[in-house]
Amino acid sequence: MIRYALCAALAALCAALGWLWWQSTAIAALEADNARLTRSVAALDLVASQNAAARDVARATATRQASIAATARADVEAILTGEFGECLNETLPDDLRRLLGGLPAQD
């Protein structure tokens, strides 16, 4: 009878050890998944911050380009209408002033 009890206890111990081994394997796999996902989140956070910086640069560039375009439009309009202003007339080279003086005014 004691022999059967010892065999049953040994079988229970082997089953418990097998279950613990299986659990440790599952835990190791979950820890590896957790590490992979943590690295993925860190990489996505880095990409998000780079995208935010790129968006800020794009906005600043668009604002600067709009300012340059507005200045260029005003300059073209001044050239086409012949309204250069005294200061601008004095700073223009003679050849360019003669060329612009011959342009017809557009309304």
TAZI-V105700 format. One record per residue. N is the residue number from 1. PSI is psi in whole degrees, 0 to 359 (999 if undefined). D_LAST is the distance of its C-alpha to the last C-alpha in whole Angstrom. Layout:
n=<N/N>
psi=<PSI/PSI>
d_last=<D_LAST/D_LAST>
This chain:
n=<1/2/3/4/5/6/7/8/9/10/11/12/13/14/15/16/17/18/19/20/21/22/23/24/25/26/27/28/29/30/31/32/33/34/35/36/37/38/39/40/41/42/43/44/45/46/47/48/49/50/51/52/53/54/55/56/57/58/59/60/61/62/63/64/65/66/67/68/69/70/71/72/73/74/75/76/77/78/79/80/81/82/83/84/85/86/87/88/89/90/91/92/93/94/95/96/97/98/99/100/101/102/103/104/105/106/107>
psi=<317/325/318/323/319/320/319/319/320/319/318/319/317/320/317/319/320/317/318/320/317/319/319/324/317/319/318/319/319/323/321/318/319/317/318/315/325/317/322/317/318/319/319/324/319/316/319/319/323/321/321/318/318/322/318/318/319/320/316/320/318/320/316/317/323/321/316/318/320/317/318/318/317/320/317/317/319/322/316/326/346/12/79/332/153/317/318/323/322/332/350/145/153/317/316/322/319/319/314/331/337/357/139/147/137/134/999>
d_last=<118/116/115/113/112/111/109/107/106/105/103/101/101/100/97/96/95/94/91/90/90/87/86/85/84/81/80/80/77/76/75/74/71/70/70/67/65/65/64/61/60/60/58/56/55/54/52/50/50/48/46/45/44/42/40/40/38/36/35/34/33/30/29/29/27/24/24/24/21/19/19/18/15/14/15/13/10/12/12/9/7/11/12/16/18/21/23/21/21/25/25/23/26/25/25/22/20/21/19/16/16/16/13/10/7/4/0>
